[in-house]
Amino acid sequence: MALLLKNCRIFDGWSEEVADGKSIVLEGNVIREIGEGLSVPEGARTIDCGGALVMPGLIDAHFHAYGVEVNPALIDRVPPVVLGLRAKQILEGALDRGFTTVRDAAGADYALAAALKAGLIDGPRLFYAGMALSQTGGHGDLRSPDHHDICPCAYCGALATVVDGVDEMRKAVREQLRRGAHQIKLFVSGGVLSPSDPIWMNQFADDEIRVAVEEAATRRAYVMAHAHTNEAVIRCISNGVRSIEHATMMESSGVRAIVNAEAFAVPTLAIIDAIQDVGGKMGLTASMIDKTREVASHALASLDLLRGAGAQIGFGTDLLGVLMDRQSREFRLRREVCSSIEILRQATSINAVLLGMEGKLGTVSPGAMADLLVVDGDPVADATLLERPDTIRLVVRDGHVRKNLLGA
């Protein structure tokens, strides 16, 4: 069925100039026409937006659909059926907040994608990495230091699996791609919520990173890499990684490397803010809280460096468990450094380029996918409006109305 949205103001995902008095015709899952005084297609449903702003659906480029516990080690203990049901709640919550697309950074799989496609989950479109790949003792190895296995190389959790050496890396990447992964995720520095690795720790050898990039390229895919430190970022870029996750402890040399390679940085301020706020109450260890404090002391300065150098900055949140409802707080946190229009571009058109979906997602234009929001107020002037749940009045994903509060 066709859908006509009339009496709209339009933010197209890029231009700061908002078009007034427009109508949008959707046919199937595609935007067919935008203009003034458009005729209503036969049998079309019409929604009067009342002069409200229409914008592209939001994209979260660092998401964890299976991230059902704040401490990721606890996720390994969740039975698979329960994990899937809780992932359903997480995905549907994200869509309600206006995120019509998410890029999963660890664990999401073909089964979850199939459930979304079949309509069993009313959630965002999903780009998934499959199992994230970690070296033994790396950020994805969630065994505590006193954990002993008969075979210490055999760790495989709900979100990540351990690989060591070029041959294991090649096979693991090929396996994730066989299972439909859209991108490959590596851990290349230490992390906050892992039990045995300091933030400054370099992870994976250069040849291991390179082979992951080479194998991803055979499927026209790419590598996203967890990298907090400047040294880890430079190692990633020099070995062909396209998407740098977190990028919290940057220096000018790492920023230049990202810019020169035309790579992307995806800061994730929301998780840092959340752990600082309530991490202790969630049972996180003193070591985890200390490591969060360490990256937090650099995160905004790093974002400012990236912005000042003209880097391609994506929008991600990295939230877990009960912290998921803080997803839209990322807009407010970035406002400390970025303008509202910059943040909106990060969450729409720039993320679309990162996903290889330029012109299809993150834009309101003819031929694009029909992923749209109707928003109260003017987020182009004040992106923090999107933090309020009642701001998102209408959500259209893939041409179907998923949320409608316009009559409320």
PyMOL commands that set and color helices and strands:
alter all, ss='L'
color gray80, all
select helices_A, chain A and resi 72-77+80-96+110-117+166-178+206-218+230-238+252-260+269-278+286-308+321-326+329-334+340-354+383-387+389-391
alter helices_A, ss='H'
color red, helices_A
select strands_A, chain A and resi 3-10+19-27+30-35+45-48+53-56+58-63+99-104+125-127+132-134+160-162+184-187+223-229+243-249+264-266+312-313+372-375+392-397+400-404
alter strands_A, ss='S'
color yellow, strands_A
deselect
rebuild
show_as cartoon
